Amino acid sequence: MSTFPGQRRDKLLSLEWRPTASFENLLLRSQLLSAIRAFLGERGLTEVETPACSSAAATDPALDSLTTRYTGPGAPTGLPLYLHTSPEFAMKRLLAAGSGPIYQICKVFRDGEAGRYHNPEFTLLEWYRPGYDHHRLMDEVSALVHRVVARPLSDTRMSYKELFQLHLGIDPHNASMAALRGCALERGITNVDGLRITDSDTWLDLLLTHCIEPEMGPGILLVYDFPASQASLARIRPGTVPLAERFELYLDGVELANGFHELADAREQKRRFLQDLEKRRRLNRPVPPADERLLAALETGLPECSGVALGIDRLLMRIAGAEHIEQVLSFPIARA
């Protein structure tokens, strides 16, 4: 039996070791995962697993990866590895290899994210549908949420432009930075000059999170056709105003899911990677290696498809009526 010096033992006993989630909420999590697997299994999707660690990382300037290091056979001097922020890149490699429709439920990791709706380690559901565009996938995501939430839900859909016009009376695709700044000031967002905002997308995100989301109300809201500058990994539909074929799902004003009509052009994907990395350099952010294996898979051929990532913990919060993510996690970062 191990023994500790008195001071060390007292410290161990004083640490809060209990789970932050009630056993009722842990049971709800188990039931939710079973219901999700049943829903997707009924629709012909295959559950897959991909590595949590990768030699490459997401280049998105809004994300920071947690890192680790492998030392052993094949890497005697050590190999830096990145814990995935999403299983997306590896799942697309499976799609390019001919997997057909697939889904994954896994832990993902994002540095610097903790708060009411964030924990640096969280559970993500991600699935891909060959032959679907983003509107058809929106139907399926909405059907899943209706299935697992045990209460009647309204279901509203509107474009990103319609959302901003409804709540703020502005056209997000054509408003100047001065107009966006003025809108923020009118809505009581103070100290905006101290934020050093240098692009319209940051203003739009600020207005969305601080002014629009609190007014969304109960039920499902699907928002689609984002600005092309916010395409991330989505296709861009050309037009007088090019639009990203991307959508987000909100439940009771909380963002749960982000989906794309997936970009399949390897050259365009590489251009976006390089653009992201250059922005990270300007911001003095870590510059990880881009995923060359994904680019090789895209070069071989990704089937036309749409994909979506849905936060399990946030969905569970809405089902359980929880106010903080810690209420649905057994051990959040503070007790890990």
C-alpha positions, 0 to 999 in steps of 0.5 A, a space after each residue: 500500500 502506497 504511503 505519502 508524507 503528511 503534507 502531500 497526503 493532505 493535498 491529495 485529499 483536498 483535491 476535488 476528485 468528484 465528477 462535475 456531471 450528475 449521474 442522470 446526465 451521464 446516463 443521458 449521454 449514454 442514451 444520446 450516443 446510442 440514439 445517434 448510432 441508431 439513427 445513422 445506422 438506419 440510414 446506411 452510414 458506417 462508423 469509422 475510427 481515425 487517429 487522434 494524433 497526426 503529423 499535420 494540423 488544421 491551418 485555420 487561424 481560429 484554431 490552435 492544436 494541442 501537441 505531443 511527441 512520439 519517440 520510438 521505432 521510426 522516430 528515435 529523435 522524436 516526432 512532433 504530433 498534433 491532436 486533431 481538432 476534427 477528424 475531417 482530414 482523415 475521414 476525407 482520405 477514407 472517402 477518397 479511398 471509396 468508403 461510402 457514407 461514414 460517421 465518427 464519434 470521437 474526442 477532439 482537442 482545441 487549445 485555449 478553449 474553455 468556458 460555458 460552452 467550451 472545454 479543450 477536450 470535447 466530443 464531436 460527431 462528424 459524418 459525410 454523405 457522398 452525393 449530397 449537397 449542403 441543403 440535403 444534408 441540412 435535412 438530415 441534421 435537422 432530422 437527427 436533432 428532432 429525433 434525439 430532443 424529446 420536445 417539440 421543436 420549431 424548424 426555421 431556415 434562412 440565409 446568412 444575409 436574411 439573418 443579418 437583415 432580420 436582426 440588424 437591418 444590414 446586408 453582410 455581403 456589402 456593408 462596409 467596415 465603417 457600417 459594421 462598426 457603427 452597427 456594433 456601437 449602436 447595439 451597445 458593443 463598447 470598446 470596439 476601437 480597442 479590439 483592433 479589428 482589421 477585417 469585415 469577417 471579424 466584425 460580422 462574427 462579433 455582431 453574430 455572437 453578441 447581437 444576433 445569437 441572443 435574439 434567436 430564441 428557442 427551436 432549430 435555426 439553420 443558417 446557410 450561404 455564408 460569405 465566400 471569405 468564410 468558406 473554410 473547407 466549403 465550395 464557393 458558388 460563383 455569382 454576383 456575390 460569391 457564396 460559401 456553400 456552408 451551413 450552421 445549425 443552432 438550437 435555442 440560440 446555441 451553435 451545434 453544427 457546422 456543415 459544408 458542401 465539401 471542397 474537392 479541388 486539391 489546388 484550391 485547398 492548397 491555396 487556402 492552406 497557404 493563405 491560412 498559414 500566412 495569416 497565422 504568421 502575421 498574427 504571430 500564431 503557431 504555424 503547423 505543417 499542412 496536411 499533404 496526405 489530404 491534398 494527395 487524396 483530393 488529387 486522387 479524387 474526393 467524391 462529391 459530398 457534404 459533411 457536418 460536425 456536431 458538438 455532442 456536449 452542447 447538444 447534451 446541454 440542451 437536452 439536459 437543460 444544463 447551463 454550463 458544459 461542466 454539467 455534462 462532462 464527467 471531468 472537465 479540464 479543471 479536474 482532469 
